[in-house]
Amino acid sequence: MSKSNFTRRGLLKTGALAGAGLSAPTLFSPVWADGHAGYTNAPAGGTVTLGFNVPQSGPYADEGADELRAYELAVEHLNGGGDGGMMNTFSSNALKGNGILGKKVEYVTGDTQTKPDAARASAKSMIEKDGAIMITGGSSSGVAVAVQALCQEAGIIFMAGLTHSNDTTGKDKKANGFRHFFNSYMSGAALAPILGANYGKDRKAYHLTADYNWGYTTEEAVRTSTEAMGWETVAAVKTPLAQTDFKDYVAPVLQSGADVLVLNHYGGNMVNSLTSAVQFGLREAQANGKNFEIIVPLYSRLMAKGAGENVKGIFGSTNWHWSLTDEGSKAFVKSFGTKYGFPPSQAAHTCYVQTLLYADAAERAGTFNPCGIAEALEGFEFDGMGNGKTLYRAEDHQCFKDVLVVKGKENPTSEFDLLEIVEVTPAAQVTYDASIFGGDLGTCNPGA
């Protein structure tokens, strides 16, 4: 567990959540109150500014657009507008719909372009020019790692958006950074039993992998989990993140001796590579006396919509899906659908939740000081936000919750009803020791 640069005093714990099996919300004394210690971008007036840094261009632009919709909805709810969404189901009762600590929430946006340098520049501008006190967003682990490091240096909390690489809360973890989204290890741990049960334990896999840290850790996670049950990896080929035409990468697969293609691609990359695979006849092919299969380790509703009928029967994992029937998910789907006319993606869900979790931590800590907020999030257990009971682990700032295994529906009822949940993998099955991915969390930096 990291130690902040300050000493927390005067904790008061209540028993409101004891019956739910969760630790109670922690309320902090005014030791964190503004004015006791300087910190970056301390709000001086009646408003507080959040920075939403999303891909508005590039291969993950669809994800970014949905993230931005979710952020706007979260701000509306925090300021008392709309129906309140998940604020009504969240197990913590600290949020009152009057902004954050009585200050109206405002926001600025930036375009990460799915490029680490562009994302850092955008975040830096929001911090230095716009006074953003928290940065959130992104749909790329390369972006998340870069912006998280910047926020650590600047003394700003980073609430990661869509980032799936083990590195974000592994070797590149930072005390000022927090991730709600699941990671590559969890996908591998959840998928392997389902793949073994459906396709057998004697398979030969060919991996196409996006050439950056998310692709690497996802390939590693799927390889490790499938090889442990008997699968053989016959090839692993890296593909550029900016690639749009995958014909040359798919063409060699059927001559490789493989009978499974694993697409470690996301967003538009996955749509394009899966389309190429289908065009080359892989879905109807046989190899080694078996039906050829395709796997997409990380799915989203937006990707499924882009790929259309090509996703039918294809297994993958996802952080959250709009068809979940828990009260929190239903409340979010209703709010988002009322505002935008269609169901939210997993990217929208994790970004909405991260915004509420930040605001809640500020309320419980009684300050915008990033070190007070960090301590309020570390070890925080909560429910009512989808995915069941969730822990923000103190040691690495990674959330642990149930993981969904899904597959493309054979008979969808609408353009949004393309994935079905085949397994809800309990959090205990995907939990690992915080030390296995290395890294040093370090200490919280309050900045100024």
ZALOLO-622033 format. One record per residue (C-alpha): x, y negated, z; residue number from 1. Coordinates in steps of 0.5 Angstrom, whole numbers. Example, Ala and Ser with C-alpha at 12.3 -4.5 7.8 and 13.67 -1.06 7.14 Angstrom:
// residues 2
@X=25, Y=9, Z=16, nr=1 $
@X=27, Y=2, Z=14, nr=2 $
This chain:
// residues 448
@X=0, Y=0, Z=0, nr=1 $
@X=3, Y=-7, Z=-2, nr=2 $
@X=4, Y=-12, Z=3, nr=3 $
@X=2, Y=-19, Z=2, nr=4 $
@X=6, Y=-25, Z=4, nr=5 $
@X=1, Y=-27, Z=9, nr=6 $
@X=-1, Y=-23, Z=15, nr=7 $
@X=-9, Y=-21, Z=15, nr=8 $
@X=-12, Y=-23, Z=22, nr=9 $
@X=-19, Y=-23, Z=25, nr=10 $
@X=-22, Y=-17, Z=21, nr=11 $
@X=-29, Y=-16, Z=23, nr=12 $
@X=-32, Y=-9, Z=20, nr=13 $
@X=-39, Y=-8, Z=20, nr=14 $
@X=-43, Y=-1, Z=19, nr=15 $
@X=-48, Y=-2, Z=14, nr=16 $
@X=-45, Y=3, Z=9, nr=17 $
@X=-43, Y=8, Z=14, nr=18 $
@X=-50, Y=12, Z=12, nr=19 $
@X=-48, Y=12, Z=5, nr=20 $
@X=-41, Y=15, Z=6, nr=21 $
@X=-37, Y=9, Z=4, nr=22 $
@X=-33, Y=4, Z=8, nr=23 $
@X=-36, Y=-2, Z=11, nr=24 $
@X=-35, Y=-9, Z=7, nr=25 $
@X=-29, Y=-12, Z=10, nr=26 $
@X=-30, Y=-19, Z=12, nr=27 $
@X=-24, Y=-24, Z=14, nr=28 $
@X=-23, Y=-29, Z=18, nr=29 $
@X=-21, Y=-36, Z=16, nr=30 $
@X=-14, Y=-35, Z=16, nr=31 $
@X=-15, Y=-35, Z=8, nr=32 $
@X=-19, Y=-41, Z=8, nr=33 $
@X=-16, Y=-46, Z=3, nr=34 $
@X=-11, Y=-51, Z=5, nr=35 $
@X=-8, Y=-46, Z=10, nr=36 $
@X=-3, Y=-44, Z=4, nr=37 $
@X=-2, Y=-47, Z=-3, nr=38 $
@X=-3, Y=-42, Z=-8, nr=39 $
@X=-4, Y=-43, Z=-16, nr=40 $
@X=-10, Y=-47, Z=-19, nr=41 $
@X=-14, Y=-48, Z=-12, nr=42 $
@X=-20, Y=-51, Z=-14, nr=43 $
@X=-21, Y=-58, Z=-11, nr=44 $
@X=-28, Y=-60, Z=-14, nr=45 $
@X=-35, Y=-56, Z=-14, nr=46 $
@X=-33, Y=-51, Z=-20, nr=47 $
@X=-28, Y=-45, Z=-21, nr=48 $
@X=-26, Y=-43, Z=-27, nr=49 $
@X=-25, Y=-36, Z=-30, nr=50 $
@X=-20, Y=-34, Z=-36, nr=51 $
@X=-23, Y=-29, Z=-41, nr=52 $
@X=-18, Y=-27, Z=-45, nr=53 $
@X=-21, Y=-22, Z=-50, nr=54 $
@X=-19, Y=-19, Z=-58, nr=55 $
@X=-23, Y=-24, Z=-62, nr=56 $
@X=-19, Y=-22, Z=-68, nr=57 $
@X=-15, Y=-15, Z=-70, nr=58 $
@X=-17, Y=-8, Z=-69, nr=59 $
@X=-21, Y=-8, Z=-63, nr=60 $
@X=-25, Y=-15, Z=-64, nr=61 $
@X=-31, Y=-11, Z=-64, nr=62 $
@X=-30, Y=-9, Z=-56, nr=63 $
@X=-27, Y=-16, Z=-55, nr=64 $
@X=-34, Y=-19, Z=-57, nr=65 $
@X=-38, Y=-14, Z=-53, nr=66 $
@X=-33, Y=-16, Z=-47, nr=67 $
@X=-34, Y=-23, Z=-48, nr=68 $
@X=-42, Y=-22, Z=-48, nr=69 $
@X=-41, Y=-18, Z=-41, nr=70 $
@X=-37, Y=-24, Z=-38, nr=71 $
@X=-42, Y=-29, Z=-40, nr=72 $
@X=-48, Y=-25, Z=-37, nr=73 $
@X=-43, Y=-24, Z=-30, nr=74 $
@X=-42, Y=-31, Z=-30, nr=75 $
@X=-50, Y=-33, Z=-31, nr=76 $
@X=-51, Y=-28, Z=-25, nr=77 $
@X=-46, Y=-30, Z=-21, nr=78 $
@X=-49, Y=-37, Z=-22, nr=79 $
@X=-56, Y=-35, Z=-20, nr=80 $
@X=-59, Y=-34, Z=-27, nr=81 $
@X=-62, Y=-28, Z=-30, nr=82 $
@X=-65, Y=-22, Z=-26, nr=83 $
@X=-58, Y=-21, Z=-22, nr=84 $
@X=-56, Y=-15, Z=-26, nr=85 $
@X=-52, Y=-10, Z=-21, nr=86 $
@X=-52, Y=-16, Z=-16, nr=87 $
@X=-58, Y=-12, Z=-14, nr=88 $
@X=-55, Y=-5, Z=-13, nr=89 $
@X=-48, Y=-7, Z=-11, nr=90 $
@X=-47, Y=-4, Z=-4, nr=91 $
@X=-43, Y=-10, Z=-2, nr=92 $
@X=-48, Y=-16, Z=0, nr=93 $
@X=-43, Y=-21, Z=0, nr=94 $
@X=-45, Y=-24, Z=-7, nr=95 $
@X=-51, Y=-29, Z=-6, nr=96 $
@X=-52, Y=-32, Z=-13, nr=97 $
@X=-49, Y=-39, Z=-11, nr=98 $
@X=-43, Y=-38, Z=-15, nr=99 $
@X=-37, Y=-36, Z=-12, nr=100 $
@X=-36, Y=-39, Z=-5, nr=101 $
@X=-41, Y=-44, Z=-6, nr=102 $
@X=-37, Y=-47, Z=-13, nr=103 $
@X=-41, Y=-46, Z=-20, nr=104 $
@X=-37, Y=-41, Z=-24, nr=105 $
@X=-34, Y=-44, Z=-31, nr=106 $
@X=-30, Y=-40, Z=-36, nr=107 $
@X=-25, Y=-41, Z=-42, nr=108 $
@X=-24, Y=-36, Z=-47, nr=109 $
@X=-18, Y=-34, Z=-51, nr=110 $
@X=-16, Y=-29, Z=-57, nr=111 $
@X=-11, Y=-24, Z=-55, nr=112 $
@X=-11, Y=-22, Z=-62, nr=113 $
@X=-9, Y=-15, Z=-59, nr=114 $
@X=-2, Y=-17, Z=-59, nr=115 $
@X=2, Y=-18, Z=-53, nr=116 $
@X=5, Y=-24, Z=-55, nr=117 $
@X=-1, Y=-28, Z=-57, nr=118 $
@X=-5, Y=-25, Z=-51, nr=119 $
@X=1, Y=-28, Z=-46, nr=120 $
@X=1, Y=-35, Z=-49, nr=121 $
@X=-7, Y=-35, Z=-49, nr=122 $
@X=-7, Y=-33, Z=-42, nr=123 $
@X=-1, Y=-38, Z=-40, nr=124 $
@X=-5, Y=-44, Z=-43, nr=125 $
@X=-12, Y=-42, Z=-39, nr=126 $
@X=-7, Y=-42, Z=-33, nr=127 $
@X=-3, Y=-48, Z=-34, nr=128 $
@X=-8, Y=-53, Z=-38, nr=129 $
@X=-15, Y=-50, Z=-36, nr=130 $
@X=-14, Y=-49, Z=-29, nr=131 $
@X=-16, Y=-41, Z=-29, nr=132 $
@X=-16, Y=-38, Z=-22, nr=133 $
@X=-17, Y=-31, Z=-25, nr=134 $
@X=-15, Y=-28, Z=-32, nr=135 $
@X=-19, Y=-22, Z=-34, nr=136 $
@X=-20, Y=-18, Z=-41, nr=137 $
@X=-16, Y=-15, Z=-46, nr=138 $
@X=-18, Y=-8, Z=-50, nr=139 $
@X=-11, Y=-6, Z=-51, nr=140 $
@X=-6, Y=-3, Z=-46, nr=141 $
@X=0, Y=-7, Z=-49, nr=142 $
@X=-4, Y=-13, Z=-48, nr=143 $
@X=-6, Y=-11, Z=-41, nr=144 $
@X=1, Y=-10, Z=-39, nr=145 $
@X=4, Y=-16, Z=-42, nr=146 $
@X=-2, Y=-21, Z=-39, nr=147 $
@X=-1, Y=-17, Z=-32, nr=148 $
@X=6, Y=-19, Z=-31, nr=149 $
@X=5, Y=-26, Z=-33, nr=150 $
@X=-1, Y=-27, Z=-28, nr=151 $
@X=4, Y=-24, Z=-23, nr=152 $
@X=9, Y=-29, Z=-24, nr=153 $
@X=4, Y=-34, Z=-24, nr=154 $
@X=1, Y=-33, Z=-18, nr=155 $
@X=-6, Y=-31, Z=-21, nr=156 $
@X=-10, Y=-25, Z=-20, nr=157 $
@X=-11, Y=-20, Z=-26, nr=158 $
@X=-17, Y=-16, Z=-27, nr=159 $
@X=-16, Y=-12, Z=-33, nr=160 $
@X=-21, Y=-10, Z=-38, nr=161 $
@X=-21, Y=-4, Z=-42, nr=162 $
@X=-14, Y=-1, Z=-41, nr=163 $
@X=-13, Y=6, Z=-41, nr=164 $
@X=-5, Y=7, Z=-41, nr=165 $
@X=-3, Y=11, Z=-35, nr=166 $
@X=3, Y=5, Z=-35, nr=167 $
@X=-2, Y=-1, Z=-33, nr=168 $
@X=-3, Y=2, Z=-26, nr=169 $
@X=3, Y=7, Z=-26, nr=170 $
@X=10, Y=4, Z=-28, nr=171 $
@X=8, Y=-3, Z=-30, nr=172 $
@X=3, Y=-4, Z=-24, nr=173 $
@X=3, Y=-11, Z=-20, nr=174 $
@X=1, Y=-13, Z=-14, nr=175 $
@X=-3, Y=-18, Z=-17, nr=176 $
@X=-7, Y=-13, Z=-22, nr=177 $
@X=-13, Y=-9, Z=-21, nr=178 $
@X=-16, Y=-4, Z=-26, nr=179 $
@X=-23, Y=-1, Z=-26, nr=180 $
@X=-22, Y=3, Z=-32, nr=181 $
@X=-20, Y=10, Z=-32, nr=182 $
@X=-14, Y=12, Z=-35, nr=183 $
@X=-10, Y=17, Z=-40, nr=184 $
@X=-9, Y=22, Z=-34, nr=185 $
@X=-16, Y=22, Z=-32, nr=186 $
@X=-18, Y=24, Z=-40, nr=187 $
@X=-14, Y=30, Z=-40, nr=188 $
@X=-16, Y=33, Z=-34, nr=189 $
@X=-23, Y=32, Z=-35, nr=190 $
@X=-23, Y=34, Z=-43, nr=191 $
@X=-19, Y=40, Z=-42, nr=192 $
@X=-24, Y=45, Z=-38, nr=193 $
@X=-29, Y=43, Z=-43, nr=194 $
@X=-24, Y=44, Z=-49, nr=195 $
@X=-22, Y=51, Z=-47, nr=196 $
@X=-29, Y=53, Z=-46, nr=197 $
@X=-32, Y=51, Z=-53, nr=198 $
@X=-26, Y=52, Z=-57, nr=199 $
@X=-22, Y=58, Z=-53, nr=200 $
@X=-15, Y=57, Z=-50, nr=201 $
@X=-11, Y=60, Z=-57, nr=202 $
@X=-11, Y=53, Z=-61, nr=203 $
@X=-6, Y=49, Z=-65, nr=204 $
@X=-6, Y=42, Z=-64, nr=205 $
@X=-4, Y=36, Z=-69, nr=206 $
@X=-4, Y=29, Z=-66, nr=207 $
@X=-4, Y=23, Z=-69, nr=208 $
@X=-2, Y=17, Z=-64, nr=209 $
@X=-3, Y=10, Z=-64, nr=210 $
@X=4, Y=7, Z=-64, nr=211 $
@X=4, Y=3, Z=-57, nr=212 $
@X=4, Y=5, Z=-50, nr=213 $
@X=-3, Y=7, Z=-49, nr=214 $
@X=-3, Y=12, Z=-55, nr=215 $
@X=4, Y=15, Z=-52, nr=216 $
@X=1, Y=16, Z=-45, nr=217 $
@X=-6, Y=19, Z=-48, nr=218 $
@X=-2, Y=24, Z=-53, nr=219 $
@X=2, Y=26, Z=-47, nr=220 $
@X=-4, Y=27, Z=-42, nr=221 $
@X=-8, Y=31, Z=-47, nr=222 $
@X=-2, Y=35, Z=-49, nr=223 $
@X=0, Y=37, Z=-42, nr=224 $
@X=-7, Y=39, Z=-40, nr=225 $
@X=-8, Y=43, Z=-46, nr=226 $
@X=-2, Y=46, Z=-47, nr=227 $
@X=-3, Y=48, Z=-39, nr=228 $
@X=-8, Y=53, Z=-41, nr=229 $
@X=-5, Y=56, Z=-47, nr=230 $
@X=-5, Y=51, Z=-53, nr=231 $
@X=1, Y=49, Z=-58, nr=232 $
@X=2, Y=43, Z=-60, nr=233 $
@X=5, Y=43, Z=-68, nr=234 $
@X=6, Y=36, Z=-69, nr=235 $
@X=5, Y=29, Z=-66, nr=236 $
@X=6, Y=23, Z=-71, nr=237 $
@X=6, Y=16, Z=-69, nr=238 $
@X=1, Y=11, Z=-73, nr=239 $
@X=2, Y=3, Z=-73, nr=240 $
@X=-3, Y=0, Z=-69, nr=241 $
@X=-5, Y=-5, Z=-75, nr=242 $
@X=-6, Y=1, Z=-80, nr=243 $
@X=-13, Y=1, Z=-83, nr=244 $
@X=-12, Y=7, Z=-89, nr=245 $
@X=-10, Y=14, Z=-86, nr=246 $
@X=-10, Y=18, Z=-92, nr=247 $
@X=-3, Y=19, Z=-92, nr=248 $
@X=-3, Y=21, Z=-85, nr=249 $
@X=-9, Y=26, Z=-85, nr=250 $
@X=-7, Y=29, Z=-92, nr=251 $
@X=-1, Y=34, Z=-89, nr=252 $
@X=-6, Y=36, Z=-83, nr=253 $
@X=-9, Y=42, Z=-86, nr=254 $
@X=-2, Y=45, Z=-89, nr=255 $
@X=1, Y=44, Z=-82, nr=256 $
@X=-2, Y=51, Z=-79, nr=257 $
@X=-6, Y=47, Z=-74, nr=258 $
@X=-13, Y=48, Z=-73, nr=259 $
@X=-15, Y=42, Z=-68, nr=260 $
@X=-13, Y=35, Z=-70, nr=261 $
@X=-13, Y=30, Z=-64, nr=262 $
@X=-14, Y=23, Z=-66, nr=263 $
@X=-11, Y=18, Z=-60, nr=264 $
@X=-14, Y=12, Z=-64, nr=265 $
@X=-18, Y=7, Z=-61, nr=266 $
@X=-23, Y=2, Z=-64, nr=267 $
@X=-23, Y=1, Z=-71, nr=268 $
@X=-17, Y=5, Z=-72, nr=269 $
@X=-21, Y=11, Z=-70, nr=270 $
@X=-26, Y=10, Z=-74, nr=271 $
@X=-22, Y=9, Z=-80, nr=272 $
@X=-18, Y=15, Z=-78, nr=273 $
@X=-24, Y=20, Z=-77, nr=274 $
@X=-27, Y=17, Z=-83, nr=275 $
@X=-21, Y=20, Z=-87, nr=276 $
@X=-21, Y=26, Z=-84, nr=277 $
@X=-28, Y=28, Z=-86, nr=278 $
@X=-26, Y=26, Z=-93, nr=279 $
@X=-21, Y=31, Z=-93, nr=280 $
@X=-26, Y=36, Z=-91, nr=281 $
@X=-23, Y=38, Z=-84, nr=282 $
@X=-30, Y=38, Z=-81, nr=283 $
@X=-32, Y=44, Z=-86, nr=284 $
@X=-25, Y=47, Z=-86, nr=285 $
@X=-22, Y=53, Z=-83, nr=286 $
@X=-15, Y=55, Z=-80, nr=287 $
@X=-12, Y=61, Z=-77, nr=288 $
@X=-19, Y=64, Z=-77, nr=289 $
@X=-22, Y=59, Z=-73, nr=290 $
@X=-27, Y=53, Z=-75, nr=291 $
@X=-22, Y=47, Z=-75, nr=292 $
@X=-24, Y=42, Z=-70, nr=293 $
@X=-23, Y=34, Z=-68, nr=294 $
@X=-22, Y=31, Z=-62, nr=295 $
@X=-23, Y=24, Z=-60, nr=296 $
@X=-20, Y=23, Z=-53, nr=297 $
@X=-23, Y=16, Z=-51, nr=298 $
@X=-29, Y=15, Z=-54, nr=299 $
@X=-34, Y=8, Z=-54, nr=300 $
@X=-41, Y=7, Z=-56, nr=301 $
@X=-38, Y=2, Z=-61, nr=302 $
@X=-33, Y=7, Z=-64, nr=303 $
@X=-39, Y=12, Z=-65, nr=304 $
@X=-43, Y=7, Z=-69, nr=305 $
@X=-38, Y=5, Z=-73, nr=306 $
@X=-36, Y=12, Z=-75, nr=307 $
@X=-43, Y=14, Z=-76, nr=308 $
@X=-45, Y=21, Z=-77, nr=309 $
@X=-38, Y=23, Z=-77, nr=310 $
@X=-38, Y=23, Z=-70, nr=311 $
@X=-43, Y=29, Z=-69, nr=312 $
@X=-41, Y=35, Z=-65, nr=313 $
@X=-34, Y=31, Z=-63, nr=314 $
@X=-32, Y=31, Z=-56, nr=315 $
@X=-28, Y=26, Z=-52, nr=316 $
@X=-28, Y=22, Z=-46, nr=317 $
@X=-31, Y=15, Z=-44, nr=318 $
@X=-31, Y=11, Z=-37, nr=319 $
@X=-39, Y=10, Z=-37, nr=320 $
@X=-45, Y=10, Z=-42, nr=321 $
@X=-51, Y=6, Z=-42, nr=322 $
@X=-55, Y=13, Z=-42, nr=323 $
@X=-53, Y=14, Z=-34, nr=324 $
@X=-59, Y=14, Z=-30, nr=325 $
@X=-56, Y=11, Z=-23, nr=326 $
@X=-60, Y=5, Z=-21, nr=327 $
@X=-53, Y=0, Z=-22, nr=328 $
@X=-53, Y=3, Z=-30, nr=329 $
@X=-60, Y=2, Z=-31, nr=330 $
@X=-60, Y=-5, Z=-28, nr=331 $
@X=-54, Y=-7, Z=-32, nr=332 $
@X=-57, Y=-4, Z=-39, nr=333 $
@X=-63, Y=-8, Z=-37, nr=334 $
@X=-60, Y=-15, Z=-36, nr=335 $
@X=-55, Y=-14, Z=-42, nr=336 $
@X=-61, Y=-11, Z=-47, nr=337 $
@X=-65, Y=-17, Z=-45, nr=338 $
@X=-60, Y=-22, Z=-47, nr=339 $
@X=-57, Y=-19, Z=-53, nr=340 $
@X=-62, Y=-14, Z=-56, nr=341 $
@X=-58, Y=-8, Z=-55, nr=342 $
@X=-54, Y=-3, Z=-50, nr=343 $
@X=-48, Y=-5, Z=-47, nr=344 $
@X=-41, Y=-1, Z=-49, nr=345 $
@X=-36, Y=1, Z=-44, nr=346 $
@X=-32, Y=-5, Z=-45, nr=347 $
@X=-38, Y=-9, Z=-43, nr=348 $
@X=-39, Y=-5, Z=-37, nr=349 $
@X=-32, Y=-5, Z=-34, nr=350 $
@X=-31, Y=-13, Z=-35, nr=351 $
@X=-38, Y=-14, Z=-32, nr=352 $
@X=-36, Y=-10, Z=-26, nr=353 $
@X=-29, Y=-13, Z=-26, nr=354 $
@X=-32, Y=-20, Z=-25, nr=355 $
@X=-37, Y=-18, Z=-20, nr=356 $
@X=-31, Y=-15, Z=-16, nr=357 $
@X=-27, Y=-21, Z=-16, nr=358 $
@X=-32, Y=-25, Z=-14, nr=359 $
@X=-34, Y=-21, Z=-8, nr=360 $
@X=-27, Y=-20, Z=-6, nr=361 $
@X=-27, Y=-28, Z=-6, nr=362 $
@X=-33, Y=-28, Z=-2, nr=363 $
@X=-31, Y=-23, Z=3, nr=364 $
@X=-24, Y=-26, Z=4, nr=365 $
@X=-27, Y=-33, Z=5, nr=366 $
@X=-22, Y=-36, Z=0, nr=367 $
@X=-19, Y=-36, Z=-8, nr=368 $
@X=-12, Y=-35, Z=-5, nr=369 $
@X=-10, Y=-29, Z=-9, nr=370 $
@X=-7, Y=-25, Z=-3, nr=371 $
@X=-13, Y=-26, Z=1, nr=372 $
@X=-17, Y=-23, Z=-5, nr=373 $
@X=-12, Y=-17, Z=-6, nr=374 $
@X=-13, Y=-15, Z=1, nr=375 $
@X=-20, Y=-15, Z=0, nr=376 $
@X=-20, Y=-10, Z=-6, nr=377 $
@X=-14, Y=-6, Z=-3, nr=378 $
@X=-18, Y=1, Z=-1, nr=379 $
@X=-25, Y=-2, Z=-2, nr=380 $
@X=-30, Y=3, Z=-3, nr=381 $
@X=-36, Y=1, Z=-6, nr=382 $
@X=-43, Y=4, Z=-10, nr=383 $
@X=-48, Y=1, Z=-14, nr=384 $
@X=-44, Y=-1, Z=-20, nr=385 $
@X=-45, Y=6, Z=-24, nr=386 $
@X=-40, Y=12, Z=-24, nr=387 $
@X=-42, Y=13, Z=-17, nr=388 $
@X=-38, Y=12, Z=-11, nr=389 $
@X=-32, Y=9, Z=-13, nr=390 $
@X=-25, Y=7, Z=-9, nr=391 $
@X=-20, Y=2, Z=-11, nr=392 $
@X=-14, Y=5, Z=-9, nr=393 $
@X=-9, Y=1, Z=-5, nr=394 $
@X=-3, Y=4, Z=-7, nr=395 $
@X=-3, Y=3, Z=-14, nr=396 $
@X=-10, Y=-2, Z=-15, nr=397 $
@X=-13, Y=4, Z=-19, nr=398 $
@X=-20, Y=5, Z=-19, nr=399 $
@X=-22, Y=13, Z=-18, nr=400 $
@X=-29, Y=15, Z=-20, nr=401 $
@X=-33, Y=20, Z=-24, nr=402 $
@X=-31, Y=21, Z=-31, nr=403 $
@X=-36, Y=23, Z=-37, nr=404 $
@X=-34, Y=28, Z=-42, nr=405 $
@X=-38, Y=26, Z=-48, nr=406 $
@X=-40, Y=29, Z=-55, nr=407 $
@X=-43, Y=26, Z=-62, nr=408 $
@X=-50, Y=28, Z=-62, nr=409 $
@X=-53, Y=32, Z=-67, nr=410 $
@X=-59, Y=29, Z=-68, nr=411 $
@X=-59, Y=22, Z=-66, nr=412 $
@X=-65, Y=18, Z=-65, nr=413 $
@X=-62, Y=11, Z=-66, nr=414 $
@X=-56, Y=7, Z=-68, nr=415 $
@X=-54, Y=7, Z=-61, nr=416 $
@X=-56, Y=14, Z=-59, nr=417 $
@X=-50, Y=17, Z=-62, nr=418 $
@X=-46, Y=20, Z=-56, nr=419 $
@X=-49, Y=25, Z=-51, nr=420 $
@X=-46, Y=26, Z=-44, nr=421 $
@X=-44, Y=34, Z=-43, nr=422 $
@X=-40, Y=33, Z=-37, nr=423 $
@X=-40, Y=29, Z=-31, nr=424 $
@X=-33, Y=30, Z=-28, nr=425 $
@X=-32, Y=29, Z=-21, nr=426 $
@X=-27, Y=24, Z=-18, nr=427 $
@X=-24, Y=29, Z=-14, nr=428 $
@X=-22, Y=33, Z=-21, nr=429 $
@X=-18, Y=27, Z=-24, nr=430 $
@X=-15, Y=24, Z=-18, nr=431 $
@X=-7, Y=24, Z=-17, nr=432 $
@X=-2, Y=22, Z=-13, nr=433 $
@X=0, Y=15, Z=-14, nr=434 $
@X=7, Y=16, Z=-14, nr=435 $
@X=7, Y=21, Z=-21, nr=436 $
@X=8, Y=15, Z=-26, nr=437 $
@X=13, Y=11, Z=-22, nr=438 $
@X=13, Y=4, Z=-22, nr=439 $
@X=13, Y=-1, Z=-16, nr=440 $
@X=7, Y=-5, Z=-14, nr=441 $
@X=11, Y=-10, Z=-10, nr=442 $
@X=8, Y=-16, Z=-6, nr=443 $
@X=3, Y=-21, Z=-8, nr=444 $
@X=5, Y=-27, Z=-11, nr=445 $
@X=0, Y=-33, Z=-9, nr=446 $
@X=4, Y=-38, Z=-14, nr=447 $
@X=4, Y=-45, Z=-12, nr=448 $
